[in-house]
Amino acid sequence: MNKVFLAGLLSGIFLMVGIAEAQPITVELKMGAKRSWRGQVISRDGEWIEFKIDNSPKPMRIGVEKVTELIFEVEIDTEKISKKLENREYDGVIAMLGRAIKPFAEYDDIPSNLTKYNALLMELYYRTWEYDKSLLISSKIAKDSRNPALQKKSRMYQVLALIDGGKVAEAEAFISEYGWDQNLADDTSPEKLYIAAKLLALKKQYSEAMLCVAKVIAFNSQDPDWMQPAEILCAEIYTELGLYDSAEEVCRQIELFYRDSPEFDAAVKLRVRIKKLRAE
């Protein structure tokens, strides 16, 4: 093949690839509380982004560290997502969220309005047993101090993903870092008691785990966020102890009172497992 022709062909290919990669993204860029502009992010070069303000003839280079938030225009059917969540079609929601935020992947280390979508992905990956993916997202959200409540929630999912992923040492170190293993009294917050119970159960310290679970159930009956998971954990611990009648009774109560919930699904699966264990 003619070298001149080949060079021209490669040049054209590289040019087309460059054009394909440099798709402008409509965004509101914030720098501080009172400084924001609407425009387009043209491209990114390491720690710099090229941003063109609406009606401006030329883009300008802005250091990533100066950007406090990017507000992207995310195309997503929230009603469809709500319906799928209601039906517990978690894989479908994960796919929808993935497609919606994929165009902004190059900027995912910059604070943005994508955090709420990533927070939902964090939860859904945990519910579908993809603990490493949940941990990756929760670790990133935990570094974002814009929303303290969400930051706290992400830390909860960090340690839950570590525990359910079987990473005992890492979970213990995390819990110790935040002092969640100290003073597990009756009035301790239900999330701390639940996390302690999960870790103790993983370590096969079932009596101590059951004590923490009992505190969640006894003193936090009006908190469904932790009451329901504590009840299914109670049934799981009974199962590990070979107390199948007690485990099945808890499962029946969960199926009766918590229909259309993740705990309902877990109870159904646990009863199938108990049936197999009885047969053995």
PyMOL commands that set and color helices and strands:
alter all, ss='L'
color gray80, all
select helices_A, chain A and resi 3-21+64-66+78-86+90-107+115-127+131-141+148-164+168-177+190-202+206-219+224-240+244-257+262-279
alter helices_A, ss='H'
color red, helices_A
select strands_A, chain A and resi 25-30+36-45+48-53+60-63+69-72
alter strands_A, ss='S'
color yellow, strands_A
deselect
rebuild
show_as cartoon
